[in-house]
Amino acid sequence: MSLDRGSEQSPEVTGVDMLVDTFRRAEKAPEAFRVGMEHEKIGLVAADLSPLPYSGPASIEAVFERLVDRYGFERFKEGEDTIALVKAGTSVSLEPGGQLELSGATLRDIFATCTELTEHRDLTRALGDELGILWLGVGHRPFATKDQVQWVPKTRYRIMRKYLPTRGSMGLDMMLQTGTVQSNFDYASEEDFVLKMRAATAVSSIVSAIYANASIVEGRTVGWASWRQRIWRDVDPDRSGILHFVFDPDFGYRRYIEWALDVPMFFIRRGGSYVGEIAGTPFRHFLENGWDGTRARLSDWNDHLTTLFPEVRAKGYIEVRGADCCDKDLNCAHPALWKGILYDRTACEQALELAGAWTREEREASLTDVARDGLGAKVRGRTLLELAWDLFAISRDGLIRQRPGEHPDMTEAPFLDPIRRVLQSGKSPGTIAAELWDGEFQHDKHKLVEHYRF
């Protein structure tokens, strides 16, 4: 989530070369590489398992109030409404349906990211117990319809709420009902950027299969391991899905930027306010022609990059986005899995070799097949479970070759153990949840909530 309000003092964008230079300036020496993680929890009112509202005794506002008063968080407001909290490089923000998102600090290693997540889990769970709130680590809200979910009072979301239904049938489902876990990584050069973008895109569907955890929708199984991933297939083709061009010989900073320039905008910000009338205008048109007497500024470009939703996204770092939110341990394993792949060149090349030769059609089909069948999906005659074991080994070996700076005698490989347990079960988390819901749980909501409880 971007917490920068935008500013008329931001430099005017002079051309594509300036945008390319922003990607180049983001390069870091490998010793300065960091890891960031974000995850979105779904809140329920414990008394009746209804969606957590923005205001009221058991609400987002009540959680925010305690985080400010007791734990030193600072409010980030839009008008009179608090829409996020910030503290020491982290933010606690809101997705459109009140999903509570932790955007963690950029940290040295997985020891630190998992400690941060564990502390956040313990804190939010304690506040939830006090206020009568339950937090779920799941990819899709299991009970309520989207009409029963209260919108967060945020102008950005009002603009998206109006625009996305013009592009696909499930944009509002994505906004109100889903939760994800994402991890962020640095790059050292354009060559490094290209390799990481290709490797991450190649194996993204394999990771999605490991984390497929959204099989119960409106109180029933829907025959999909991840309904969240199915939703993303019908949100907005302009800005989501697989960026197949990353495998083209000419891919680099400029090619990614040229794609982003042609994606329609949601808004610009002027005077601290969102201007949504520009929605639907490609950024390239805004850059070349201006809009209503204003010219494109770097803050507009940075905002625009946050409104692009491909499986792997670039915005001064590389963000891997294809996983459903799961329990705390699996969420901790997410940045570990990707760090083992992306911060070791051998592992990165091996990951690219594992799935980089898939055709465009195979990659597209894999997204739908994984959403439906999870680890049971197949590509080129191999199940995603087999491929996931290969990827697990690649990441584990990559982590073993790395030595965290503050823990030189230790390896981060044990953080992959939750993934090992998923693979040993042979089933994605969503497949297991569906079997429990229709079997042992006998459609008991409280048992399912305890199963999903973050």
ABEGO torsion letter per residue (X at the ends): XBABAEBAABBBBAEAAAAAAAAAAABBBAAABBBBBBBBBBBBBAAAGBBBBABEABBAAAAAAAAAAAAGBBBBBBEABBABBBBGGBBBBBBAAGBBBBBBBBBABAAAAAAAAAAAAAAAAAAAAAAGBBBBBBABBAABBAAABBBBBBAAAAAAAAAAAAABAAAAAAAAABBBBBBBBBBABAAAAAAAAAAAAAAAAAAAAAABBBABBGGBBAGBABAAAAAAABABAAABEBBAAAABAABBAAAAAAAAAABBBABBBBGGBBBAAABGBBAAAAAAAEBGGBBBBAAAAAAAAAABABABBBBGBBBBAABBBBBAAAAAAAAAAAAAAAABAAAAAAAAAAAAABBAAAAAAAAAAAAAAEAABBBGGBBAAAAAAAAAAAAAAAAAABBBAABAABBAAAAAAAAAAAAAAGBBAAAAAAAAAABAAGGBAAAAAAAABX
